[in-house]
Amino acid sequence: MHEADRKKRDWESRLEIQAGVFIVYGLAACMMATLHAYWPGGKPLSPLVAVVLAIWATFHAQPRPQGTEG
């Protein structure tokens, strides 16, 4: 019984990660399209902006230890 619960939690965790990646990728694509539309000279900065966004999302998506606020 415990093994089945652990496998279910592992599956749910992987699904959450995949959904998070999909959402961040979609938001990054929208931001890049807006950036290209309003600032065509910013195309060389697109990879840098995408990496910064991914790093930011990674650190803000991790659960905080219990007992900490804010």
CYANA upper distance limits for C-alpha pairs under 8 A (distance plus 0.5 A):
  1 MET  CA      5 ASP  CA      6.94
  2 HIS  CA      6 ARG  CA      6.69
  3 GLU  CA      7 LYS  CA      6.70
  4 ALA  CA      8 LYS  CA      6.65
  5 ASP  CA      9 ARG  CA      6.73
  6 ARG  CA     10 ASP  CA      6.66
  7 LYS  CA     11 TRP  CA      6.65
  8 LYS  CA     12 GLU  CA      6.65
  9 ARG  CA     13 SER  CA      6.51
 10 ASP  CA     14 ARG  CA      6.74
 11 TRP  CA     15 LEU  CA      6.65
 12 GLU  CA     16 GLU  CA      6.64
 13 SER  CA     17 ILE  CA      6.80
 14 ARG  CA     18 GLN  CA      6.69
 15 LEU  CA     19 ALA  CA      6.62
 16 GLU  CA     20 GLY  CA      6.56
 17 ILE  CA     21 VAL  CA      6.67
 18 GLN  CA     22 PHE  CA      6.69
 19 ALA  CA     23 ILE  CA      6.67
 20 GLY  CA     24 VAL  CA      6.59
 21 VAL  CA     25 TYR  CA      6.45
 22 PHE  CA     26 GLY  CA      6.62
 23 ILE  CA     27 LEU  CA      6.66
 24 VAL  CA     28 ALA  CA      6.51
 24 VAL  CA     54 ALA  CA      7.66
 24 VAL  CA     57 ALA  CA      7.82
 25 TYR  CA     29 ALA  CA      6.61
 26 GLY  CA     30 CYS  CA      6.81
 27 LEU  CA     31 MET  CA      6.64
 28 ALA  CA     32 MET  CA      6.53
 28 ALA  CA     50 ALA  CA      6.88
 28 ALA  CA     53 LEU  CA      7.78
 29 ALA  CA     33 ALA  CA      6.65
 30 CYS  CA     34 THR  CA      6.74
 31 MET  CA     35 LEU  CA      6.56
 32 MET  CA     36 HIS  CA      6.56
 32 MET  CA     46 SER  CA      7.15
 33 ALA  CA     37 ALA  CA      6.61
 34 THR  CA     38 TYR  CA      6.71
 35 LEU  CA     39 TRP  CA      5.98
 35 LEU  CA     40 PRO  CA      7.70
 35 LEU  CA     42 GLY  CA      7.53
 36 HIS  CA     40 PRO  CA      5.25
 36 HIS  CA     41 GLY  CA      8.20
 36 HIS  CA     42 GLY  CA      7.21
 36 HIS  CA     43 LYS  CA      6.92
 39 TRP  CA     43 LYS  CA      8.46
 42 GLY  CA     46 SER  CA      7.33
 45 LEU  CA     49 VAL  CA      6.69
 46 SER  CA     50 ALA  CA      6.62
 47 PRO  CA     51 VAL  CA      6.69
 48 LEU  CA     52 VAL  CA      6.67
 49 VAL  CA     53 LEU  CA      6.57
 50 ALA  CA     54 ALA  CA      6.66
 51 VAL  CA     55 ILE  CA      6.66
 52 VAL  CA     56 TRP  CA      6.55
 53 LEU  CA     57 ALA  CA      6.57
 54 ALA  CA     58 THR  CA      6.60
 55 ILE  CA     59 PHE  CA      6.89
 56 TRP  CA     60 HIS  CA      6.74
 57 ALA  CA     61 ALA  CA      6.37
 58 THR  CA     62 GLN  CA      7.13
 64 ARG  CA     68 THR  CA      7.51
